Amino acid sequence: MLDRRRGGLARFVEKRGISITDTNQDTKLSRGQPPAAAQHIPGFSLTDQIAALRPELDAAWARVVDAGQFIGGPEVEALEREAAGQIGGGVAAVGVANGSDALYLALRALDVGPGDEVITTPFTFFATAGSILRTGARPVFADIDRDTFNLDPAGALARVTPRTRAILPVHLFGLMADLATMARQFPGPIVEDAAQAILASRDGRVAGAAGALGCFSFFPTKNWGAFGDGGLVAARDPELADRVRMLARHGARRKYFHEVPGINSRLDALQAAVLRVKLQHVAGWTAARQALAARYTQRFAEAGLGEWVTPQAVPRGAQHVYHQYTVRARDRDALAAHLKARGIGTTVYYPHALHLMPALAAPGVGAGAFPEAERLTQEALSLPLYPELATSAVDRVVEAVAAFYRGRA
Ligand SMILES: Cc1ncc(COP(=O)(O)O)c(C=O)c1O
């Protein structure tokens, strides 16, 4: 069935030339792609998804426009209820303007501020560490685990000091970090950066409900994405959720009565309506992503590429939701160029480790401080993956990768 849709995608891209640009993550499908689209395998595409949902989406938008309530109101309240139900674990959910605000507000809800330290990974999108900086606290990095690409629990625990107020692991590419090991020895709060991990789970704990607070992004390219910016904070403690809501309303619980300095961070009703439509499909899309990822892994194994290409490892008990299918690849940049020349889109998440970014520079933390993260910036390559991708496209990608290394062997 997925194969059949491929023709639809090609036609849709040609006809509409819809353009989606992820400035965070450099994913691009731009207007006017050559008509050779039947052979082109984009790294990411929303065109089939939007086409399939168009009638539902049109109805949802019309509902909001007719109701005339664009900020707050029943649409946002329903989305928050439905999101909380989907995440589970008895969380309360608060819609906010984007995933970056979700992280900032979660930390503020815990009273993280100047003089505090928050431990996190250097191998993530900037927003993770940027949210710590915004509170006035200091991001303290620990290296990643070589196989899972996630924050190494032992390394994180080794960096705990009396100033450590929280640990902020990222569920990178949709694979949950090892919260259980950290929680066993760290008595403080763990804030989950679950921006890429809706529906992920590990050992029976679900992303967003496993730590004190879970932070999601609805950036359009995410597994559950809006038609613009959006984010959500999930909290097991209703008082923390209430604090997030207060902080996101300029520090006011009552209109025009401001308890603390807050910000304006709102999920708007149009985005909530889109997200409610999409929520009904997220589980199915996730299953499709998992099936495609399993095919990649199997095909790589069959091709005997183990020496050259290593997929992100999935520990036993973890349900990876594959926001990205990312491998460690030898001669990564040459491989990416080889694939590009064959019409196959790939992306490098992330080309720089955060401790080496000028915005996050800290005395004594230079090149070599976190060797695993630094090495992965040279080797990580994310391959085409979205629910509507044809299985034959996966096979073509693997064949193209195999051809590249055959040429080098
Ligand atoms: C790991 C991670 N954290 C935080 C964010 C920030 O989310 P947003 O772009 O919605 O602000 C993103 C999304 O780009 C992300 O991938």
The ligand as a MOL file (V3000), in Angstrom:
LIG
                    3D

  0  0  0     0  0            999 V3000
M  V30 BEGIN CTAB
M  V30 COUNTS 16 16 0 0 0
M  V30 BEGIN ATOM
M  V30 1 C 15.6830 17.8060 20.6430 0
M  V30 2 C 14.9100 19.0810 20.4330 0
M  V30 3 N 14.7460 19.9060 21.4720 0
M  V30 4 C 14.0490 21.0510 21.3490 0
M  V30 5 C 13.5030 21.4360 20.1500 0
M  V30 6 C 12.8410 22.7660 20.0410 0
M  V30 7 O 11.5290 22.7430 19.5720 0
M  V30 8 P 10.9430 23.9680 18.7500 0
M  V30 9 O 11.6110 24.0210 17.4290 0
M  V30 10 O 9.4800 23.6500 18.6500 0
M  V30 11 O 11.1810 25.1960 19.5610 0
M  V30 12 C 13.6250 20.5820 19.0420 0
M  V30 13 C 12.9880 20.8960 17.7560 0
M  V30 14 O 13.5320 21.3810 16.8320 0
M  V30 15 C 14.3780 19.3940 19.1790 0
M  V30 16 O 14.5590 18.5770 18.1350 0
M  V30 END ATOM
M  V30 BEGIN BOND
M  V30 1 1 1 2
M  V30 2 1 2 3
M  V30 3 2 2 15
M  V30 4 2 3 4
M  V30 5 1 4 5
M  V30 6 1 5 6
M  V30 7 2 5 12
M  V30 8 1 6 7
M  V30 9 1 7 8
M  V30 10 2 8 9
M  V30 11 1 8 10
M  V30 12 1 8 11
M  V30 13 1 12 13
M  V30 14 1 12 15
M  V30 15 2 13 14
M  V30 16 1 15 16
M  V30 END BOND
M  V30 END CTAB
M  END
